[in-house]
Amino acid sequence: MRTLEYIRASSTEQAIATHSRSDATAFLAGGTTLLDLVKLDIMQPDQVVDVHNLALNQIETLSDGRTRIGAMVSNTQLANHPRIKSEYAVLSQALLSGATTQLRNKATTAGNVMQRVRCNYFRDGVSACNKRNPGSGCAAIEGHNRSVHAVLGTSDQCIATHPSDMCVAMAAIGASVEVQGPSGKREINFLDFHLLPASTPWKEHALKPDELITHVTLDAPLTNNQSAYLKLRDRSSYQFALASSAVILVMDGKIIREARIAMGGLGTKPWRALEAERALQGVTASPEAFAKAAAIALQDAVPYSHNAYKIPLGRQAIVRNLMTLGTGALA
Ligand code: SF4
């Protein structure tokens, strides 16, 4: 039996200082990812620093219209917050599409940002997996890669999708991740936080050693926006996305003034489709315009042996979402 030391932090500074005492260390928040992986012996920390009781559980509206979310705000609290439901509907919907009620009650905002991949070869503890055991290979590339493997942002080292729904909505909204570490505080653009696997798939995020996420700050909501999250999956609850879309639209009659699109289940990180957004800006809403934008969003997709279906499915996830939001303009 492996033993580990449990330390409950009483301040952010103490959490960071304690975390820095060991290389085999982990912050513990809701524990919905970490404890699973420790039990599976995929992660082997010799100490965990519990940050769950830190005073990082507020949702505030800043004077510039942005919304600052404490790292320990639960997924349930965030999804049901009145401002999130009214101004950032896409985020509330994405959160409520994930996991189960019990898990959402425990899972935190920072933990959701930091969740690990669901690749079966990563979690079985024995297969070749560059993410778990650098240099060992990637069993998924020639293996069973139907559901939790990507078609965008892959490399010959790793093809696992990022599993979060919440992060897809945040990528569409625009956000920054506030972190605190031994050298002080800094902000990381949300789109730069998660890293592509490239030749170093074990590096998953832009955190430096011993840095702790303290907040995620959402950009101010677009005026008169409509937004929605559409998640396509094998069963209707407690299942990861095969393909999903987070769409935000601002319409002026039939003209699309602004469009934001991000995708889940398709990329190795939450995937913002900037070129597809540009293709919609200023054009008249139509099924043809939506289909063109969806084609652009998936134009660089590379399929593997069992997941080519994700390319048309991903296009449909975007088109259906746009059609639903743009119904008034199309009528
Ligand atoms: Fe490991 Fe990534 Fe390959 Fe899965 S896809 S086996 S996580 S390297």
Residues whose N, C-alpha, C, O or C-beta is under 5 A from the ligand:
A	BS01	SF4	C119 Y121 F122 A128 C129 N130 K131 G137 C138 A139 A140 Q157 C158 I159 A160
